[in-house]
Amino acid sequence: MKSLIALVAIVFAAVPATAIGVTNDFNGRLLKMSPTVQRAVMRRAVLDHNQYCKHIGPVAYQGPYKNLEMWVVKCDLGAAYGAFVGVDGSVQVRPCADLISFKMPACRIPKD
């Protein structure tokens, strides 16, 4: 039974959430927000992950990645982050420079 549960978990992790009928309502609401509010939400996520972002620059929705939605956040002093939004509203933040080594999509850094 445990192996069946593990197999189901692996299969669902490999299939994009949209392919199995799960929508990311939090990301949908975030897309509809003004750019100022989007920047505030993403700056809070970056700071909550103990990353540097004194002055936030542009943020941009990059697209889906597995069962997450990817945003790119540009901060001052050349700092840039990939922010991955889950269907439960959680956000995981990683420095763009680290994403390639984790075999994740490269950040397309938004222009100022």
C-alpha positions as CSV (number, residue, x, y, z in Angstrom):
1,M,0.0,0.0,0.0
2,K,2.8,2.4,0.9
3,S,4.5,1.8,-2.5
4,L,1.2,2.6,-4.3
5,I,0.9,5.9,-2.4
6,A,4.5,6.7,-3.2
7,L,3.8,5.9,-6.9
8,V,0.7,8.1,-7.0
9,A,2.7,11.0,-5.4
10,I,5.5,10.6,-8.0
11,V,3.0,10.6,-10.9
12,F,1.1,13.7,-9.6
13,A,4.4,15.5,-9.0
14,A,5.5,15.0,-12.6
15,V,2.2,16.2,-14.1
16,P,1.5,19.9,-14.3
17,A,-1.3,20.9,-12.0
18,T,-3.3,22.4,-14.9
19,A,-3.1,19.1,-16.7
20,I,-5.0,17.4,-13.8
21,G,-7.6,20.2,-13.5
22,V,-6.0,22.0,-10.5
23,T,-6.0,25.8,-11.0
24,N,-3.8,28.2,-9.1
25,D,-6.3,30.7,-7.9
26,F,-3.7,32.7,-5.9
27,N,-1.6,33.2,-9.0
28,G,-4.7,34.2,-11.0
29,R,-5.5,36.9,-8.4
30,L,-1.8,38.0,-8.4
31,L,-1.9,38.4,-12.2
32,K,-4.9,40.7,-11.9
33,M,-3.3,43.0,-9.3
34,S,-1.7,46.3,-10.2
35,P,2.1,46.2,-10.8
36,T,2.6,48.1,-7.5
37,V,0.8,45.4,-5.5
38,Q,2.5,42.6,-7.4
39,R,5.9,44.2,-6.5
40,A,4.8,44.5,-2.8
41,V,3.7,40.8,-2.7
42,M,6.9,39.6,-4.3
43,R,9.2,41.8,-2.1
44,R,7.5,40.3,1.0
45,A,8.1,36.8,-0.4
46,V,11.8,37.6,-1.0
47,L,12.2,39.0,2.5
48,D,10.4,36.1,4.1
49,H,13.0,33.8,2.5
50,N,15.8,35.9,4.1
51,Q,17.0,37.2,0.7
52,Y,18.2,40.7,0.0
53,C,15.8,43.3,-1.6
54,K,16.0,46.8,-0.2
55,H,14.5,48.4,-3.3
56,I,12.3,46.3,-5.5
57,G,12.4,46.8,-9.3
58,P,10.1,45.2,-11.8
59,V,8.5,41.8,-11.4
60,A,7.2,39.6,-14.2
61,Y,5.2,36.5,-14.6
62,Q,7.4,34.0,-16.4
63,G,5.0,31.0,-16.7
64,P,4.2,27.6,-15.3
65,Y,6.9,25.3,-14.0
66,K,5.7,21.8,-13.0
67,N,2.8,22.4,-10.5
68,L,4.0,26.0,-9.7
69,E,3.8,29.4,-11.4
70,M,7.1,31.2,-11.8
71,W,7.7,34.9,-11.4
72,V,10.9,36.8,-11.7
73,V,11.7,39.5,-9.2
74,K,14.4,42.2,-9.8
75,C,15.9,44.0,-6.8
76,D,18.6,46.6,-6.4
77,L,22.4,45.8,-6.4
78,G,21.8,43.3,-9.2
79,A,19.8,40.8,-7.0
80,A,17.2,38.8,-8.9
81,Y,15.0,35.9,-7.8
82,G,12.7,33.2,-9.1
83,A,9.5,33.1,-7.1
84,F,7.5,29.9,-7.4
85,V,3.8,30.2,-6.4
86,G,2.0,27.1,-5.3
87,V,-1.7,26.3,-5.6
88,D,-2.0,26.8,-1.8
89,G,-0.7,30.3,-2.1
90,S,2.8,29.5,-0.8
91,V,5.8,31.1,-2.5
92,Q,9.3,29.6,-2.7
93,V,12.1,32.0,-3.6
94,R,15.5,31.2,-5.0
95,P,18.3,33.4,-6.4
96,C,18.2,33.3,-10.2
97,A,21.9,32.5,-10.2
98,D,21.1,29.2,-8.4
99,L,18.3,28.0,-10.6
100,I,20.3,26.4,-13.4
101,S,22.3,24.3,-11.0
102,F,19.0,23.0,-9.6
103,K,17.8,22.2,-13.2
104,M,15.1,24.8,-13.0
105,P,14.2,27.3,-15.6
106,A,16.5,30.3,-16.1
107,C,15.1,33.7,-15.1
108,R,14.1,36.0,-17.8
109,I,15.0,39.2,-15.9
110,P,12.5,42.0,-16.6
111,K,13.8,45.3,-18.0
112,D,13.4,48.4,-15.9
